[in-house]
Amino acid sequence: MKESVLKTFWRDTYKSDSPIPFIITAQVFIFVLIHVFDLLQDVGIINLSLYDYTVRLLSLPLSFNDFLRQPWSLFTFPFLYTGLFSLLFDCLWLFWMGNTFMVFLNKKQFLYVYCSSLIIGGIAYLTFGFIPVLNGFQSSFINTGSFALGAVVAATATLVPQSEVRLFLFGNVSIKVIAIVYICIELIFMAIGDRPSALAFLLSAVWGVIYMINLKQGRDFSNILKLFKRSKLKVVHKRPANHSPHVYRNDSDLPNQSEIDEILDKISVGGYESLSSQEKEVLFKASKSEK
């Protein structure tokens, strides 16, 4: 019996190991919700401005005093979009660059870059609010997930800078050039309406580069998530002293960090297409070993 289109979409989208569809779904859901609120007020069904209230409640305020009254905004502002084209633009970039990132690395590393850049960008934004010369340059600009997107784009470009994408009218363009153009455009538009956001976005992008440079040198900051997970499992599941903690996995089948570093270096020089089938398999095993 042929599988329904909806069932196939659900399986391929939400039952994959990628967190990207869930992030995009949350952003689209909140966008639709706040505009439904706006529509209900326009047609006179409700008198309360739920649109303005929800936007104010979920967005990250520049004032630290306002932030103390809504600390949850540090975790909700990445999902808040008020403009349709801004939402479509960022969702497409996240889908494209995020999936490129996850071709070479794994879910844990993607989530670390995404979440840590949001926290760094959010804290930087609040910190810049204390600077009077910057405080006066905030308009009605609503903060979005661009902080995390900038980090993902910068990290991907640092990982595979010479990989090329064929663009209409432009031919083959390296991901490094695309990332530079994207970050510059974002900075210009942010600086026009909200300079603290522009600086926080730039800091997030720099953080993405720092993470990837350290990863290439064998220092994976995302391992801190793995340590938390192991600590929790150690408390809940006790093992006999003579048993290996990897009883369910054959470590000899997994690539070591030096192999992964050599492959990443080869990608940075010749692109992903320069890898042999065996090297691609090593990358695949490495990405699955942490999931």
ABEGO torsion letter per residue (X at the ends): XBBBAAAAAAAAAAABABAAAAAAAAAAAAAAAAAAAAAAAAAGABABBAAAAAAAAABBBABAAAAAABAAAAAAAAABBABAAAAAAAAAAAAAAAAAAAAABBAAAAAAAAAAAAAAAAAAAAAAAABAAAAAABBABBBBAAAAAAAAAAAAAAABAABBBBBBGAEBBBAAAAAAAAAAAAAAAAAAABAAAAAAAAAAAAAAAAAAAAAAAGBBAAAAAAAAAAAAAAAABBBBAABBAAAABBAAABBBAAAAAAAAAAAAAAEAAABBAAAAAAAAAAAAAAX
